[in-house]
Amino acid sequence: MIKLVFFLLLSVFTAVCCFGQTVSNVDAYQEGKNIIITYDIDKAGSVGDVYCSTDGGRTWGEALRQVTGDVNKQVPAGSHRIVWNVLAEREKLSGANICFKVVANYSARFTVNGVSFEMVRVKGGTFRMGATSEQENEADSNEKPVHSVTLSSYYIGKTEVTQALWQAVMGSNPSYFKGADLPVENVSWDDCQEFIQKLNRLTGRNFRLPTEAEWEFACRGGNNSRGYKYSGSNNLGSVAWYDDNCAGPAHPVATKAPNELGIYDMSGNVWEWCIDWYADYTSYSQTNPTGPQSGSCRVDRGGSWIDRAGDCRSSNRGCFIPTYRHYYLGLRLAL
């Protein structure tokens, strides 16, 4: 008989201007052919993976995959439940001292002139970038060849930069369609650099635009990726504002479901500038790529409220000259 030993996991994140959810009271019991894993979380936030140890917590295997319920999603504060189909992963129970841990996705909050915004931590990892199999025959030639990319950990905006934040930093709002909670738009890549420079002076941080590889890894859900075609789902309408469900203009940020990391609107709403100059892919493996040293246009990603579904895929690529502005083009921060 397997002896089940359960323990408390406290996932506390401390840093200046930052906060994190605390996961506690992790417990488990058998219910029919499943194991039910329960936990408490003190604040609303994003919960990531659940792990199993067979040696009392000294070592941990890979994240459990045959799980449903309150896992890899945004959850409110309170008690939650995860259902593990143990028969589908019975090899992970090859021990006599079983315990579990549930991991919160860490985030950081900043306030500038009374306007707060949140950054989500993306744990470093390796992924296949470009026209992977779930993109099917919609993938364009500039999404090939698929290649391996390894990234260090970083933070990325939980939402697109809002008009409220842009106004708080710049003292003006260039957007064509006005609204404090709408994503800022009608901003060029050059405009974004000026905004980021001022934001960094106000916060003492080193915010920037994400690299194209960072953007795609976060869009795909990072290490929590479920292999969806769009950011967070194969059902685009559940996670994005695009031409089939939006008569225009862009919608307030975070009004659709988030992806596996708790990040919103990486598919649809507005296109998002990346820091890279645009270039064709190669088949070589890369580590922390930043694109070519020069070029004629900068990368943008994600699709927008006026675009078809194919433009909102996780691997879809676009580019504009750095001075280009339009009411479907905004930004997301990285750190």
C-alpha positions in Angstrom: 0.0 0.0 0.0 1.2 3.5 -0.8 1.5 5.7 2.2 0.5 9.3 1.3 2.3 12.1 3.1 1.1 15.6 2.5 2.8 18.9 3.4 2.3 22.6 3.2 3.9 24.6 0.4 4.4 28.3 0.9 5.2 30.1 -2.4 6.1 33.6 -1.1 7.7 36.1 -3.5 9.4 39.2 -2.0 10.8 42.1 -4.0 10.5 45.9 -4.1 7.2 46.9 -5.7 6.2 43.3 -6.0 3.7 40.9 -4.6 2.9 37.2 -5.0 0.2 34.8 -4.1 0.8 32.4 -1.2 -0.3 28.8 -1.8 -0.8 26.8 1.4 -2.6 23.8 3.0 -1.8 21.5 0.1 -3.6 18.2 0.8 -4.8 15.2 -1.2 -7.2 12.2 -1.0 -8.4 9.5 -3.3 -11.8 9.8 -4.9 -12.7 6.7 -7.0 -9.9 6.4 -9.7 -8.7 9.9 -9.2 -6.6 11.7 -6.6 -8.0 15.0 -5.5 -5.4 17.7 -4.6 -6.7 20.7 -2.6 -5.0 23.9 -1.7 -5.7 27.4 -0.4 -4.5 30.7 -2.0 -4.5 34.0 -0.1 -5.0 36.3 -3.1 -6.6 36.1 -6.5 -3.9 35.3 -9.0 -2.5 32.8 -11.5 -1.8 29.2 -10.4 0.7 27.2 -12.5 1.5 23.5 -12.3 1.2 20.8 -9.7 4.0 18.4 -9.0 4.4 15.0 -7.3 7.3 13.7 -5.2 7.8 10.1 -4.2 10.5 10.7 -1.6 8.8 13.1 0.8 9.6 16.3 -1.2 13.4 15.9 -1.5 13.1 15.7 -5.3 10.3 16.5 -7.7 9.4 15.1 -11.1 7.9 16.8 -14.1 4.6 18.7 -13.7 1.5 16.5 -13.8 -0.3 16.7 -17.1 -3.4 14.6 -16.6 -5.0 17.3 -14.3 -8.1 19.3 -14.5 -9.8 21.9 -12.2 -8.1 24.9 -10.6 -4.7 24.5 -12.2 -2.9 26.6 -14.9 -5.5 29.3 -14.7 -6.5 32.5 -12.8 -8.3 31.7 -9.5 -9.9 33.8 -6.8 -8.7 33.8 -3.2 -9.9 30.8 -1.2 -9.9 27.0 -1.4 -9.5 25.1 -4.6 -9.5 21.6 -6.0 -7.5 19.8 -8.7 -8.4 16.4 -10.1 -5.5 14.1 -11.1 -6.2 11.1 -13.4 -3.6 9.0 -11.7 -4.2 5.9 -13.8 -3.0 7.9 -16.9 0.3 8.8 -15.1 0.6 5.9 -12.7 4.4 5.7 -13.3 4.7 8.9 -11.2 3.5 7.1 -8.1 6.4 4.7 -7.9 7.3 5.4 -4.3 6.0 5.0 -0.8 6.3 8.6 0.5 4.1 10.6 -1.8 3.5 14.4 -1.6 2.4 17.2 -3.8 3.1 20.9 -4.4 1.1 23.5 -6.2 3.0 26.5 -7.6 1.8 30.0 -8.0 2.8 32.1 -11.0 4.6 35.1 -9.5 3.8 38.6 -10.5 5.1 42.1 -9.8 3.0 45.3 -9.4 4.2 48.9 -10.1 2.4 52.2 -9.6 3.2 55.3 -11.6 1.4 58.6 -10.8 -1.5 56.7 -9.3 -1.8 54.1 -12.2 -0.9 50.5 -11.3 0.2 47.8 -13.8 1.2 44.2 -13.3 4.1 42.1 -14.7 4.0 38.3 -14.8 7.2 36.3 -14.3 8.0 33.9 -17.1 10.3 31.2 -15.9 13.1 30.4 -18.4 12.9 27.4 -20.6 13.3 25.9 -24.1 10.6 25.8 -26.7 10.1 25.2 -30.4 9.5 28.6 -32.1 7.7 29.1 -35.4 5.2 27.0 -37.4 4.7 24.1 -35.0 2.2 21.4 -35.8 -0.8 23.0 -34.1 -0.5 26.0 -36.5 -1.5 23.7 -39.3 -1.7 24.9 -42.9 -2.3 28.5 -41.8 1.4 29.1 -41.1 3.1 31.5 -43.4 6.6 31.0 -44.9 8.2 33.5 -42.6 7.2 31.3 -39.6 9.6 28.6 -40.9 11.8 26.8 -40.2 10.8 25.8 -36.7 13.8 26.1 -34.4 14.7 25.6 -30.8 15.0 28.7 -28.5 16.2 28.8 -24.9 15.3 31.8 -22.8 16.3 33.0 -19.4 13.6 34.0 -16.9 12.0 37.5 -17.4 8.8 39.4 -16.7 6.2 40.5 -19.2 3.1 42.7 -19.0 0.0 40.9 -17.7 -1.9 43.2 -20.1 -1.1 45.5 -23.0 -0.1 49.0 -21.9 -3.3 50.9 -21.2 -4.1 54.5 -22.1 -4.2 55.3 -18.4 -0.6 54.2 -18.0 0.6 56.0 -21.1 -1.2 59.2 -19.9 0.4 58.9 -16.5 3.9 58.6 -17.9 3.7 60.9 -21.0 1.0 63.4 -20.0 -0.9 62.8 -23.2 -2.8 60.1 -25.0 -2.2 59.5 -28.7 -4.9 56.9 -29.1 -7.5 57.2 -31.8 -10.2 55.5 -29.7 -10.1 56.9 -26.2 -10.6 55.0 -22.9 -8.5 54.6 -19.8 -8.7 50.8 -19.7 -8.3 50.4 -23.5 -4.9 49.5 -24.8 -2.9 52.5 -26.0 -2.7 52.5 -29.8 -1.6 54.7 -32.6 2.0 54.6 -31.2 5.1 54.0 -33.2 8.1 51.9 -32.2 10.0 55.1 -31.7 7.1 56.5 -29.5 7.4 53.4 -27.4 11.1 53.9 -26.8 10.4 57.4 -25.5 7.6 56.1 -23.3 9.8 53.4 -21.8 12.7 55.8 -21.2 10.4 58.1 -19.2 8.8 55.1 -17.4 12.3 53.9 -16.3 13.2 57.3 -15.0 10.0 57.3 -12.9 10.4 53.8 -11.6 14.2 53.3 -11.5 13.6 50.0 -13.4 14.8 48.8 -16.8 11.5 48.2 -18.7 11.8 47.4 -22.4 9.8 45.8 -25.2 10.0 42.0 -25.3 12.2 40.3 -27.8 10.2 38.4 -30.4 11.2 35.1 -28.8 10.2 36.2 -25.4 6.9 37.4 -26.8 6.1 34.1 -28.5 7.2 32.0 -25.5 4.9 34.0 -23.2 2.1 33.8 -25.8 2.4 30.0 -25.9 2.1 29.8 -22.1 5.8 29.4 -21.3 6.6 26.2 -19.5 2.9 25.7 -18.8 2.0 25.6 -22.5 -0.8 23.2 -23.5 0.1 23.5 -27.2 -2.8 25.7 -28.2 -3.0 27.4 -31.6 -3.8 30.8 -30.0 -2.7 32.3 -26.7 -4.6 30.2 -24.1 -7.0 28.3 -26.2 -7.8 26.6 -29.5 -11.1 28.5 -29.3 -10.0 32.0 -30.4 -13.3 33.7 -29.3 -12.7 32.8 -25.7 -9.3 34.5 -25.4 -9.3 37.3 -28.1 -11.1 40.2 -29.7 -10.8 39.8 -33.4 -12.8 40.4 -36.6 -15.4 37.7 -35.9 -16.5 39.0 -32.5 -15.5 42.6 -32.5 -17.2 45.4 -34.6 -14.5 47.7 -33.2 -12.7 49.4 -31.7 -10.3 47.5 -29.3 -11.8 46.4 -26.0 -10.7 47.1 -22.4 -7.7 44.9 -21.5 -8.3 41.6 -19.7 -11.9 41.1 -20.6 -11.2 37.8 -22.3 -9.8 34.7 -20.6 -6.0 34.6 -19.9 -3.5 32.1 -21.2 -1.7 29.4 -19.1 0.5 32.1 -17.4 -2.4 34.4 -16.6 -1.5 36.8 -19.4 -4.3 38.5 -21.3 -4.8 39.6 -25.0 -1.7 38.1 -26.5 -4.0 37.1 -29.3 -6.1 39.9 -30.8 -7.1 43.3 -29.4 -4.1 45.3 -30.7 -0.8 44.3 -32.4 2.2 44.6 -30.1 5.6 45.9 -30.9 8.7 43.8 -30.1 12.2 45.1 -29.8 13.7 43.1 -32.7 14.5 44.2 -36.2 12.6 41.8 -38.5 14.6 39.0 -40.2 13.9 35.5 -41.6 14.3 32.5 -39.3 17.1 30.0 -39.5 17.1 26.4 -38.3 19.9 26.9 -35.7 19.2 26.6 -32.0 19.4 29.9 -30.2 19.8 31.2 -26.7 18.2 34.6 -25.7 18.0 35.8 -29.3 17.5 39.6 -29.9 17.3 39.7 -33.7 19.7 41.3 -36.2 21.7 44.4 -35.4 19.9 46.4 -38.1 17.0 46.3 -40.5 14.2 48.3 -42.1 11.2 47.3 -39.9 10.5 46.2 -36.4 8.6 43.1 -35.4 5.0 43.2 -34.2 2.9 40.3 -33.0 -0.5 39.1 -31.9 -3.1 40.3 -34.4 -5.8 42.8 -33.5 -9.5 43.5 -33.3 -9.8 44.0 -37.1 -7.8 40.9 -38.1 -8.8 37.4 -39.1 -8.2 34.4 -36.9 -5.0 33.4 -38.8 -3.3 36.7 -37.8 -3.9 36.0 -34.1 -2.0 32.7 -34.0 0.9 32.3 -31.6 3.5 32.0 -34.3 2.2 34.6 -36.7 4.7 37.4 -37.5 4.4 41.0 -38.8 6.6 44.1 -39.1 6.3 47.8 -39.6 8.8 50.6 -40.0 9.7 52.1 -36.6 7.8 55.4 -37.3 4.5 53.6 -38.3 1.4 54.4 -36.2 -2.1 53.0 -36.4 -5.2 52.5 -34.3 -4.6 48.8 -34.1 -1.0 48.9 -33.0 0.1 49.1 -29.3 2.7 47.5 -26.9 3.3 45.3 -24.0 6.2 45.8 -21.5 9.0 43.4 -20.6 11.4 43.5 -17.7 
